[in-house]
């Protein structure tokens, strides 16, 4: 929408000058630009349009796409609106265009796509367009009717010709000739003699699928007194109406008696059989066959000319089909909007109401003035802002980069008007948390290549993405995939994990002796796994790897234990930081809504409760990292490091841990360092627990007590008669509720927050779990698939390497990239929707849906696909 508006404004400023002398400078346009942090400022406005210029003004607004109209006639039936006849005419033109499109598709012609989208036609062009479409439709219907009749005649002549040829062959072989006067003549060597037997014959063509039923019916009705012969027509015959291939059978029925003749003909009519005259003389049959051939040649010539004429008509129609579709649909959309206006002041002005962004009012005013000038109206349209207490729509201005992230937020719920929009923070946090679970530089590189393909060739792929629903989803989130791949490569390098293998870029900082063995079957292999001990000076001297994890951990026996504790702790750290940031964003919402009492009664208690418990947990994690080490031998050695989980549980339960007498080195000056990390920790923990628990009754009773106090003050100052009005005009704009309902709501909210703080913190451990699972699955796939080919030698091993690598690549992309990537994506989405957004985001607003020709045409194109499926 933003790019559409900017293009529109640049175009209009070059070719249009507002009559009132108003100017929109670059500095004003820059000041009115929206932001992702909050939705746009909206206003309810009234449009006063002269009737002669209303169509052009609304058409200009449709091109701009920044106004959401409101129906001012909700109680008026659609059939009683002012422009209902124009809408019906547009629908009739749509029907004609759809008829033409079906005929074009049947002809297998390519419909030309317009490079530039035509604008909404003027009102006077509607009659001309309607006449052109009517002429094309009538011509096509007439040609189709003539074509069907010609094809039907061609079918009948073809059937008659086949029947005569088959009858001539059969009668010549049996040397029988029959006439319609019930005279039977038998020809033998050119001599004629009369026989006492008299036969009737009925010949024709029948659908092959009805042959068996037809024969049984004849046998039952005649009681076996008929002789029938069937001959299949080998070449299929095309149906003149549907164009389907028909398989027909020639039948010949011999019988005696006039009464039986009537029954046979009725049976033929009942089975829709075509009955043809069969002459009794061979010479007459030959003459008829020659006449049929001549007529068929003439008929084929006419059919070819008719087909060429129809092809020319459709070829001319398909050149303007798309542009006609666009013009008709734009006209229909404009008249549909005009039906929402009200005609007042003795039918001299059309009044409509709409929502619009405040920053775009200059562009909207310029658009309607341009429409009035194009219509030649002497009356200037006006826009008047209307104050309202109605909930405003939410309009988040996006571009192709931020649209995907905004869609993730809107899928949970549209943010309320002017509420803090979390999509801007999701741009950074979503791909990062995804990468923590999907940390593999090799898999991230595969995703990066896929994302770059969709981004570089996005203009070409955008035209073809409609053919596949799954691909359209990936294409819409191409920039999300791009960022996720970049972050995955980064975290993969931090984990030093590339397709489950480490990369030794800076050289390991551990000094470990590795024993290798070599033989004919295994040229070089590591003999045994080894343990890495950071307290051993011979192995590690305290100089860490410059970036990420040292590659030697890949082959260490205690690799899982090391990565397990590392990833679990960073998952808790990221989770607490993420949720704390969400609580801080709720402060912004309260300030923007001027709910200042909620800062003291809700925000601060929530923040203190969360930080006193889980903020402290993160603090002692960093303290333990800084104070304790494997290379220390005093009270800060690895043996004296307290278990953080046990410490946190004892803190919550006010339980004192048992002193281990075996750890004598941890007892210094009467202080037990295996229980507490610093002096005063026990008192600090008790204070934090008590202080955090004291915040719970503040969250529970604070807001109800405040509301009760405000109601008492209102009664005391204004009296019961004025209480309703005063409460309805407070700065908080709160609806009057009973204290009981407020108490119930606050109790539910408090319980949800307290219990959710525990469960949500534990929920972030999924970062640790999925990261380990992804790394282990990648390692298993390498060792059980790819390693088989690498261990094989000779020319057999070379061939196996190609085959197994292809199999490994397919499994890597399908399982580790697609399936594991989708799993990590869904878990990341859950962390944002539930754990993060629940701290501040309500998501109970409704979206701003502007009147835009682009949206109208997009929806119409989707409807066309469904309609064409049924019409083809």
N, C-alpha and C positions, 0 to 999 in steps of 0.2 A: 504493500500500500504506500509505503514511504517513497519508493522509487517511482511509482505511478504518479504520485502527487508532484514530485520534483520535476519530472518530465513534462507534466501538464502545465505547471507554472512557467517553466522556461518557454514552452511553446506559446502560451497565451501572452506573456509579456512582450514577445516579439511582434505579435500581430494584433494586440488588443490594448486599448487604452480606456480606462474607466471614465465614464462621463463626468463623475463627480470630482475628478482630479485626485482621487486617492492613490497612493503609491505604497508598494511593499518593498522595502529595502532589504539588502542582504543581511544587515545586522538584525533586523526584526525577524527574518526567517530563521536565523541561527538561534535567536533567543527562544523561539517558540518550539524548537525541536524537542521531542520527547526523549525518554530515557527508559532503560530496561529495569531500573531499580523500582519504579512504581508505574502504575498505569497512567494513561493520559487524563488530563483534566477535561471532563465532559460537561456539556450544557444542553438543556432542553430549549429549543428555539422554535419560533413560528416563521414560516415562509409565506410572504404575500406576493403572489404571482399574478400578472395579468393573464386572462384566459387565452389570448392570442399568442402569448409567449411561454405558456406553462409547459408545453411539450418540449420546446427547445431547452428550457432551463433544466427540466428533469433529465433530459438526455445528456446535458453537460455534466450534471451531478453523477450520472451513471458512469460516464467516462472517468470522472475523478475518483469515485469510490470512497467517499469519506463521510457519507450521511446515511444514518439509519432512520427511515421514516416510521412514523407511528400512525396507525389508522385512527382518524378522528371520527369515523362513522362505524363504530363496531356493531351497532345494532341494525344497520342497514343491510338487507340481503344483497348478495352478489348480483342478482338479476335486476336490482333497482338502482344500481350505481350509474353514474353519469356516462361513463365511457365503456359500458358493457358491450355495446355493438361493435366498437373498434376492437375490443379483445376477441370477440367472436370471429371477426373478419381475419384477425391475425392467426387464430387457431385454424381457420379454414385454409389459409395460405400454408400453414405448417403441414396440414394434411396433404395438400397438393404436392408440396416439396417432398414429403415422405414417399408419396406414390411415385414421383419421378425418381427418387433415390433407389427404390426397390427395382424399378425397371432398369436403371443404370447398372446396378449390381448383377442383375440377371444377365445383362449383356457383357459382363466382365470388363467394364470400362473403368479406367482410373479417374477418380474424381480429383480435379485440380485443387490444390491448396493455395489459398491466397497468401502472398508474402506479407501484405499489410492488411490489417483488419479494417473493414469499412466501418465508418461511423454510422450512427443512427440516421436513417433517411428522414428527410423533411416530410411533413404531413401530406403535402401535395404529391409526393412520390408514391404514397401508399396505393393510390388508384392505378397508377401506371404499372407498379409491380404486381398488383392483383390481376390486372388484365393480361399481363405477360404470362403469369403462371396459369391462368385459366386457359389461355390459348395453347400453351404447351401441353397441358393436361388433356384438353379436348382432342388435340391432334394425336397424342399418344393413344388415347382410348379408341379413336377411330381407326388408327393404324393397327392397333392390337386386335380390334374386332374383325377387321378385314383379314388380318393375318390368321386369326383363329379359324375363320370361315374357309379360307383357302387351304389351311392345313387339314381341316375336316374333310373338305372335298378331296384333297390329295389322299387322305386315309381311306376314304370310301372307294376311290378309284383303284388304289393299290390292293385293297381287299378283294374287290370285284375281279381285278385282273388275275390275282393269285387263285381265286376260286374257279374262274373259267379255265385257266391252264390245268388245274388239278382235275376238274370235271372232265375236260376233254381227254386227258390222259387216261382216266379211269374208264370212261365210257368207250373209248377206243379199244382199250384192252378187253373189256367185257363184251364189246360189239353190241351194245344196247343203245337205243335212242328212244327218248320218251318225249311226249308232247303234253301240253297243258290241257288238251281236250280229251284227256284220259284215253288217247289212242297210243298204243305201243307198237312201234315198228322195229323189226329186227332186220339189220342189214347183213347180208352174207354174199360176198363176192360181187357186190354191185347190184344184186337182185333184191327186190322187196317182196315181202310176203306178210300177210296179216296174221296175227296170232290172236287167240281168244283171250289171253291174259291182258289186263289193263292195270298200269301202274301210275302213281303220282310221285313226284319228286320235289322235295324242298331242300334247297342248298343255301348255305350262308357261312358266316364267320362268327366264332364265339371265343370268349376269353378262355384261355387254356386252363385256368384254375377251376372253371365250372364244368369242365368236360365230363367228369365222372358223375356228378350230380345230375347233369343234363341227360346223360344216357340212361341213368336209373329211372328218371321221371318218365322218359319216353317209353321205356319198357313196361312200367306199371300202368300208365294210362292206356297204352295200346294192347296190353295183355300179351306182349310178345309178338304182335303182328306188324312190326316195323323192322326194316333192315337199315342199319346205320353204318356209315363209314366216316372215319376222322383222319385228317391229314394235317400235320403241324406245319405252320409257316416258320421256316427256319430263321429268317431275319426278324429281329424285334421291330415293332412299329411304335413310333413316338406319339404319345397322346397330344392332340392339338391344344388342349387347355393347360394341362399341368406340365407337359414336357417330359413326363416319365415314360420309360420304355414298357411297351405292352407285348405280351406273348400270346398270340392268337392261334386258333385252330379252325380249319375248314371242316365243315360237316356236310354230309349228303344223306338224306333220309328217303327211303323207298317204302311205299305203303300202297294200300288199296282202299278205296271208299272215300266218299265225300265227307262223311261225318268225321272220320279220322283225320282228314286234312284240316278241318277247322280246329280240332284239338291240338294238332301239331303246331299250327301257327300261333295259337295262344301260348303254348309252352315256350316257343321261341321269343315271343314278346316278353314273357315273364322273366326269362334269363337274359334279357337285353342283347339278344343275338341279332346281327344284321343279316337279313334274308335278301338274296339277290336272285334275279331271273336267270334260269339256266336253259338256253335254247335246245331244241331237240336235234337240230342238224349240226353236223361238224363244221360245215361251211359257214353257218351263221355264228357259231362260236368263234371261228377264226376271224370273221369280220369284226365282231365285238372286241376281240383282243387287240386287233390292229387299231381300232378306234380309241381304245383305252390308252394305248401307248402314245398316240398323237396328243390326246388330251392331257396326259401326264407331262409330256414335254412342254406343252404350252403353260400348264399350271406351274411347273418348276421355274419357268422363266419369270412368270408373274411373282412367284414367291421370292425369287432372288431380288427382283426389283423392290418388292415391298420390304424385304429385310434390309436392303441398302438404305431405303428411305427412312426406316425406323432407326437405323444406326446413325444416320446423319442427324436426326432429331435429338437422339439421346446424347450424341457427341456435343451438339451445341448447348444442350441443357446442362451437362455436367461441368461445363466451363464456368458457369455462374451459380452452380448449385450451392457451394459453401458460402459465397457472399450473400446469396439470397436468404439462406438460413440465418446468417448473422443479422441481416437487416430486419427480418421478420421478428426474430426473437428480441432484438433490442426494442422494436416498436411495441411488441406485446408487453415487455417489462416496463416500459415508460407508461403505457396506458394502465397497467396494473397499479403502478404507484399513484397515478393521477386519480384513480378510483378511491384512494385513501384521503384525498383532499376534500374540502368542503367549499361549495360555491356560495358566496355570500355577497352582501351589499348589492342587491339587485343584479346578481350574476355579472358583476364587474370585477371580481377578484376571487382567486382561488387561494384558500388558506390551508396550509398543512403544517403538521408538527413533526419534529425530528430531533434526533440526538446527533451531536457533532463535537469533535475535539475543539477545544477553545483555540489551540494553536493553529488550527487550519481554517478558522473563520475567514481570514482574508482571502485564501484560495477559493473557498466556497462562494464568497461574495463575488469574486471575480468571475467564477464560472457562471453564475446565474445572470450576471450582467452581460456576459458574452452571449448567452442564450437569448436574452431579450433583444440585444442588438442584432443578432442574426435573424430574429423573427420580425424586425422592423417595428418593434413596439415603442411607443412614446412614453410609456409608464415604466419607471424603474422598479425592479423587484427589490424587496427589502427583507432583511433578517432581523428579528426581534427576539432577544433572549427572554425566556419565561422562567421565573423562579418556581421550583418544585421540590417537594420532600420525597418524591419517588426515588427508589433505588436506581442509581445510575449504572449504565452498562460499563463493562471493563474493556478497555482498548489498550493492548500491549503492542506497541509498534515494533515490528521485527523485520529482519532481512533473511536472506537465504542461509546465512550462517547461524543465526540465533533462532530461527524458526523451529528447528528440530528440538532444541532444548526447551523451548516454550511449549511445544506439543507434549513433552513429557510431563510438564507441570499441569497443563490443562487436562490431561488424561486423568489426573487425580481429582481435579476440581478447579473451576475457574476462580481465580483470586477475586476477592471482593473489591469494590470500587476503592481505588487509591490505597489498597493494602500493599504491603511490601511484597515485591515479586521475587520469588527465590530462583527464578531461571538464570539470572545473571551470575549467581554463586554456583549454580549447578554446572555452568560451563567449565568451572575449574574442579569442583569436588567430584562430579560424576565420573569423568574419565580417570581421575586419580584413584578413587576407591575401586573402580573396575580393575585398574592396573595392579593394585595391591593383590587382588585375587588371581589375576591373569598374568603374573609377572614372568614372561618369557620373551626375550628379545627376538628369537626366531619366529615365534608365532605372531608377535607384534609386527614383524616385518611383512608377513603374509597379509595381515590386515591392512597395513599401510599401502601395499601395492594395490589391493582391491579398492581402498578408499581413493587413492590418487587416480585410478582409472575412472571412477565415477565422477570425480571432480573435474578432471581435465576434459573429458568428453561429455560433460553434463548436458550440453545443448543438444547433442545427438541422442543421448540416452533418454532425455526427457520426453522425446517423441515416441519412443518405443516402450517406455516403462508401463504404459497403460495395458499392455498385453498380458502382464503377469502381476498378480496382486502381491506375491511375496517379494519380487524384485522391486516393486514400487515402494515397499516398506523400507528395504535396505537403501534405496536411492534417496528417499526423503531424509534418512538419517546419515547421509554420507559424511557430513562434517562431524557428527558424533563419533562415527567409526574412525575418522581421521585422528581426532584427538585421543580416542581410546588407544589407538595403535601407537601414537607417539609416547603416551604415558606408559604403555606396556613395554615398549623398548627401553625406556628409562628404568622402570622397576626391574626389568629383566637383567639389565646391566648391574643394578644394585644387588640383586640376588646372584649375579654372575651365572645366569641360567640361559643358555641358548640351545634349544632343542634338547634339554636335559643335560647338556654338557657345559663345562666352564671354559672361559677364555682367559688365558694367562697373558694379560696385556702388559702389566708392570712387573711381572715376576713375583713368585710367592715370597712372602716374608717369613716363612717357617723353614726351619732347617731340620729335615727328616730324612733318614736313610730309607730308601725304597729298594727292595729286593726283587729283581726281575729274573725270570727263567726263560730259556729259549730251547726249542727242539724243532724237529722237522715238521710236525703238525701245527705247532704254535710258535712262530718265529720269535715273538717277544710278548710277554705277558707279566702282569704284576703278580707276585707270588702270594702274598697275603695282604688283607686290609690292616690298617694301623690306626691307633688311637692318637688324637692330637691332645696334648696336655699343655695348656698355656702357662702352668706354673713351672714347667721344665725349662730351665735356661738354655739347655742344649737344643731345644726345639724352637722356642720363641723368646725374643728379647724385648718385647713390648713395643715394637715398631709396627703399627698397623698397616694394612693394605691401603693404598691411596684412595681407591674408589670402589665401594661395594665390598662384597665378601671375597676373602682370599680364595683363589681357585683350588687350593689344596684340600679344602673341605669337601670337595666333590668325591674324593676317594677315601675319606676318613670313615672309620667305623662309627664314630659318635656324631656323624653329620646330622642325623635326624634329631637327636637330643639338642644339639646346638641351635638348629634352625627352628625347632619347636618353641623353645623359650623366647627366642628373638622375635619371631612373627607373632606370638601370642601377646607379648607386651606392646609391640607397636600397634597392634589392632586395638587394644584398649586405649592407648594414647590417642590414636586418630579418632576413635569413637567419642571419647569424652570431649575432645576439642571440637568435633563436629556438632555435638549436641549443645555444648556451651555456647557456641556461635548461634545456634538456633534460638536459645533462650534470650541471647542478647538482641536478636532481631525482633523479638516480641516487644522490647522496650521501644523500638522505633515505631511499631504499630500503635502503641499506647500514646506516644507523644503526638503522632499524626492525628489520632482520633480525639486528642485532648482528654483522655481518660487518665488524668494525673493521679487520682487516688489508687488506680490499679498498679501504679509503679511501686507504691509502698506496700499495698495489701496483697499483691500477687507476684509481681516481677522479682522484687528483692527477696521475698521468702523462697521462691522457686530457685533462684540463683544460689542463695546461701545453702539451701538444703542439698542441692546437687553438688556444689563444690566442697561442702563439708564432708561428704561421704566419698564421692568418686573423684573429685579434684584432689583430695588428699591421697587417694590410692595412686594416682598418677605421680604425685609429688614424691611418694616414698619409692616409686620405681626409679625415678631419676636419682634420688639420694643413694639407693642401693647400687646403681651403676657407678656413681662417682666415688663412694666410700670403699666399697669392697672390691677385691681383686684376687685372682688366683695366685699372683706372684707376691702377695703379702703374707707375712708369717705371724703377725701380731693379732690383735682382736679384730682386725678388718680382713682376715683371711677368708677364703671361700667356705671354710667349715663353720665360721661364725656368722655367716650371712643368714639372717632370719628368712623364713618362708613367708612371702608376702600374703599368700592366700590365708594361711593360719593367722597371721597378724591382723588381717582385715576382719576375719570372722571373730576373733577374740575382742577386737575393738567394738564390733556391733553388739556382741553378747556381754560386754563388760566382764570378760573372763581373763584371769591372769594366767599366762602360760607357765608351764612347769619348767623349772631350771634343770638342765642336764649337767650332772656333776662331772661327766667325762670330759666336757669341754672346758678344761681349766684355763686354757689360753684366752678364752672369751670372757673371763671374769676378771675385770681390771678395776681396781679401786672400788669394789663393791657394786659395780654396774655390769649387768649381763648383756653383752653385745649380741648374743645369739637370739635375744628376744626383742630388744629395742636398739635402734640404730644411733640414737643420740639422746642425751639427757633431757628429761622433760617430755619425752614422747608419750608416756603413759597419760600424763595430765592433759596434754594437747589432744590426744585421741578422745578422752572423756568429754573435754569441752566441746569438741567438734560434734560428737554424737548428740550431746544434750542440746547444743545450739541448733543443730539441724532438725532434731525432733520438735523443738519449740516452734519452728517455722510451719509445722503442719497445722496446728490450731489457728495460726494467723491466716494461712491459705483457706482454711475451712470456714472460719467465722468472720474474717475481715470484711469481705464485700457485703454479706448480709447485714452485718452490724452497721456498716457505713450507709447502706440504703435505708435501713430502719431509722437511723439518725436523720437523714435527709427528709424522710417522710414526716417525722415528728416536727422538724423545723418548719416544714411547709405548712403543716396544720396550725402550728402556733402563730405564724406570722400572717398567713393569708386566710385561714379558716377553711372549713371543709368545702365551702361552695367554690372556692377558687383553686383548690388543690389539683383538680384534674388539668386545668389549663396551665398551671405553673410547671407541673411535672412534664407536660407535653412540650414545653419550650425551654427545657434545661439545655445547658451546653453539651451534655452528653447524648442528647436525643434518645434516651432510653424509654422504652415502653413501660408503662406501669405494670408491675407484676406483684404478686403476693410475696410476702417474706418467705412463706413456706416453699413456694416454687423456686425462689432464688437460693434458699438453703439446700434444697434437693439438688439443684444444678451444680452448686459449688461443691457439695459433697462428692458427687460423681466425678467432677473435674479434679478435685484434690486426690481422691483415691486413684484415679487414672494416672495422674502425674507421679505420685509417690511410687506406686507399683511399676509404672512404666519406666521410671528412672533405673530401676534394678534390671528389669527385663530388657530394656533397650541397650543398656551397657553390655549385658551378656550377649545381645544379638550381634554386636560388632565383632564378636569372636568368629563369626563366619568369614571374616577377612583372613584370619589365620587358618581356619579349616580348609577353605577352598584353595588357598594358596598352596598348602601342603599337598592337597589331593591332586591339584593340577600338575605340580612338579613330579609327584610319584607316578601319576599316570603317564606322563611324558617319558619318564625314565623306564617304566615297564615296557612301553611301546618300542623304545630304542633297543633295549636288551633282548626282547623276545622276537623282534622282527628284523631290524636293521643289522644287528650284530651277527645274525646268521650269515648274511652275505659277506660281511667283512672278515669273518673267520675262514671262509672258503677260499681255496687257492686254485691256481691254474685257470685254464680257459672256462671250466665249468663255473668257477667262482666269478669270473667276469660276466658270464651270462646271467648267473643268479643275481649279481649286483644290480643289473638293469631291472630285472623283474621285481626283486624284493624292494628296491628303492621306489618303484612306481607304487607298489602295494603300501609301503610305509608312508609315502606322500599322500595317498588317498585317505588313509586312516588319520593322518595328522590333520589334514584339512577338514575332513568330515566330523571327526570326534573331538580333537583337541582345539581346533579353531572355531568350528561352527557350534557344536553341541556344548562344549565347555565355555565358549564365548557367550552363548545365549544364557547358560546357567549363571555365569558371573554377571551378565547384564541384568537379569531379573533380580538377583540378590542385591545388586547396587541400587536398582530402582526401589526395592523394598526399603533399603536403608534411608533413602531420601524421602519416600512417601510417609513412612511410619515413624522412624526414629528421629529424623531431622525436622520435617515439616510439621509434625504434631506439636512441636514446641511453640510455634508462632503462627502457623498458617491455617486459616479457616476454610478457604476455597468454596464459599457458598455464594459467589457472585454469578452473573450471567454475562456472556460475551457480547461485544459490540459487533453487530452484523450489518455492515453498511450496504447500501444499494450500489452494486457494482456490476457492470456488464461482463466483466471477466468471470465473476462467480456465476452469473446467470448462464453464460455460455458453457462453462465447465459442467454445471449440473445438467444442462440440456444435453450435452454430449454423452454424459453417463446414462441418461434416460434413453437416448437414441440407441445405445448398444442393446439395452434390454428389449426395446420395441422391435428393433430389426431382427433379433433372434426369433421373435414370434412371427414376423411377416415373411421371412425368407422361406 
